[in-house]
Amino acid sequence: MLAGASDVCALADAGATLLTHLGNGLPNLVHRHETSLWASLAEDRLSAMLITDGQHLRSESIVTFVRAKGLKRTILTSDVAPVAGLADGVYACFGTQVRVEGEYVRNATEPCLAGSGALMLRCVNHLASIALVRSDGGGGGAGGSEAPRRLTREELVQVAFRNPLRAIGLDPEVVLDAWSARAPLVRWRGVEGDFVLASRRSRMNRPQS
């Protein structure tokens, strides 16, 4: 039996703050009204963790979820499986047979995903490719006539770095200070609007702390 709206409210009342993998872990067919999804989106006390690897959620779902929750309550996450990066084939993973096909990890016998082969960098860049912020800031109403824009670098850092740290009780600024003497592992490409791994040389030659 799936959780309903009252269950979601009860979770928030009990102190829950996060919705893990919102939009996933559901049957392929659910009741259009009696589902936990709408209540989860409407509950402002709960932040939403989204798997934005291009496999778990369609782009229109991501747009809807981020607009409903706002950037402050959106957290990017990965569903990367232990078999990620292995050659294509069938493997045993947590007692289940899974099939690896590039960045896809599927249940070998059931029509469903069994995790993902996509790392966080892929998740961030997939979100970066989606135009989802309206000219009115993404709130309600008809909005302006301008086309939605993609997230800025600062907004991507917020949902992929700052928000997750705050969710586990860490101060992002303290973490940044601890890493300030190290060369970055990724760099931002402004024209393309995505992140790429920093060169190996720049990482090997980082200042010693």
Backbone hydrogen bonds, N-H to C=O, Kabsch-Sander energy under -0.5 kcal/mol:
donor,donor_aa,acceptor,acceptor_aa,energy
8,V,4,G,-1.9
9,C,5,A,-2.2
10,A,6,S,-2.2
11,L,7,D,-2.2
12,A,8,V,-1.9
13,D,9,C,-2.5
14,A,10,A,-1.8
15,G,12,A,-1.3
16,A,11,L,-2.5
19,L,47,S,-2.4
20,T,18,L,-0.6
22,L,19,L,-0.7
22,L,49,M,-2.0
24,N,21,H,-2.2
35,T,33,H,-2.1
39,A,35,T,-0.7
40,S,36,S,-2.3
41,L,37,L,-2.0
42,A,38,W,-2.1
43,E,39,A,-1.4
44,D,42,A,-0.9
46,L,43,E,-1.4
47,S,17,T,-3.3
47,S,45,R,-0.5
48,A,73,R,-3.0
49,M,19,L,-2.8
49,M,47,S,-0.5
50,L,48,A,-0.6
50,L,75,I,-2.7
52,T,50,L,-1.0
52,T,77,T,-0.7
53,D,51,I,-0.5
62,I,58,R,-2.1
63,V,59,S,-2.5
64,T,60,E,-2.1
65,F,61,S,-2.9
66,V,62,I,-2.7
67,R,63,V,-2.2
68,A,64,T,-2.2
69,K,65,F,-2.5
70,G,66,V,-2.8
73,R,69,K,-0.5
73,R,70,G,-0.9
74,T,71,L,-1.3
75,I,48,A,-2.8
76,L,159,V,-2.4
77,T,50,L,-2.3
81,A,116,S,-2.8
84,A,81,A,-2.2
86,L,83,V,-2.0
89,G,100,V,-1.5
91,Y,98,V,-2.9
93,C,91,Y,-0.5
93,C,96,T,-3.1
96,T,93,C,-1.3
98,V,91,Y,-3.2
98,V,96,T,-0.5
99,R,106,R,-3.5
100,V,89,G,-3.2
100,V,98,V,-0.5
101,E,99,R,-0.5
101,E,104,Y,-2.9
104,Y,101,E,-2.0
105,V,115,G,-0.5
106,R,99,R,-2.6
107,N,112,C,-2.6
108,A,97,Q,-2.9
112,C,110,E,-2.2
114,A,105,V,-3.1
116,S,79,D,-1.3
117,G,103,E,-2.7
122,R,119,L,-0.6
123,C,119,L,-1.7
124,V,120,M,-2.9
125,N,121,L,-2.2
126,H,122,R,-2.3
127,L,123,C,-2.0
128,A,124,V,-2.2
129,S,125,N,-1.0
129,S,126,H,-0.6
130,I,127,L,-1.6
132,L,130,I,-0.8
132,L,149,R,-1.7
133,V,149,R,-2.5
134,R,132,L,-0.7
137,G,134,R,-2.0
149,R,133,V,-2.9
151,L,130,I,-0.5
156,L,152,T,-2.3
157,V,153,R,-2.5
158,Q,154,E,-1.8
159,V,155,E,-1.9
160,A,156,L,-2.0
161,F,157,V,-2.1
162,R,157,V,-2.0
163,N,158,Q,-3.3
165,L,161,F,-1.6
166,R,162,R,-2.4
167,A,163,N,-2.1
168,I,164,P,-1.1
168,I,165,L,-0.7
169,G,166,R,-1.6
170,L,165,L,-2.9
174,V,171,D,-0.5
175,V,171,D,-1.9
176,L,172,P,-2.6
177,D,173,E,-2.3
178,A,174,V,-1.9
179,W,175,V,-1.2
180,S,177,D,-0.9
182,R,179,W,-1.7
187,R,196,V,-2.7
189,R,194,D,-3.2
190,G,188,W,-0.8
193,G,189,R,-2.5
194,D,189,R,-1.2
196,V,187,R,-2.3
198,A,185,L,-3.1
203,R,199,S,-1.5
204,M,200,R,-2.4
205,N,201,R,-2.1
206,R,203,R,-1.0
